[in-house]
Amino acid sequence: ASMLLDPRLALPRLPGSHTTAHQAAVSLLAIADAAMWRADNPLLQVVEPDVTPIFSDPVRVSRFPNRDSGWGYSGETDAITFEVSQPVYIAGYGLFGGSGKYEAEIMLLRGTTSRPASEDDKLAKHTGSYTTSKRDPEPVLFPTPILIEANVKYAAVARITGPSSNYGSGGTASVTAHGVTFKFSSCTYNNGTSTSSGQVGDIYFVLPSALTLGADESDAHSLVPTQQSLDAALFSELAPSAASSLCH
């Protein structure tokens, strides 16, 4: 584009100035060449609007058909390893209570242990509390659901403090809910939770098909000018002068 500033190609802009038809034609060719160079060497990027997924209410898979009482806590985590048959968003867990208040630190980890080897294996972590006298699990959810892959092992982990609680029993290694099959297996460094009994009675999840995408209306029109509009601006600024010179 700097060639347009070359005195041999530039056209005078002052009223009453004169130039030759040859110089005007060469200037027009330089303008076209500059526009073609700009098309191959964009200087600006289009800014896409900020699109945020809107999650529907989560559904759940329940691991245990039966309820028992007398599950104690010693500071170790209750955890279960699981994998899914298709990608889903993990929203949180259903945890058993009994009497009094319970504090729970929940985590979603990649792998088969409640003690991850690296920070990269910690996909989500959240601390919540719940009070219940019901025999069924209470939901403790992450602020934002986390997408997981199919056929990859993850650990649902809960470090619970509080009085002795209910727990689930009669569990199996595979449960299907809402078209998604969850396969469960033991998790190392555990308070006793297993595929057959223990804590983490429910896993809450959101199907990708249940998502909608929302965008701030103010972002929808905040795109920078397109390449075509930049080239049009270039021609509208420089070409009339050259074309006018050719007509004289």
Buried (B, 14 or more C-beta within 10 A) or exposed (E): BEBBEEEEBBBEEEEEEEBEEEBBBBBBEBBBEBBEEBEEEEEEEEEEBEEEBEBEEBBBBBBBEEBBEEBEBEEBBBBBBBBBBEBBBBBBBBBBBBBEEBBBBBBBBBBBBBBBEEEEBEBBEBEBEBEBEEBBBBBBBBEEBBEBEEEEBBBBBBBBEBEEBBBBBEBEBEBEBEEBBBBBBBBEEBBEBBBBBBBBBBBBBBBEEBBEEEEEEEEEEEEEEEBEEBBEEBBEEBBEBBBEBBEE
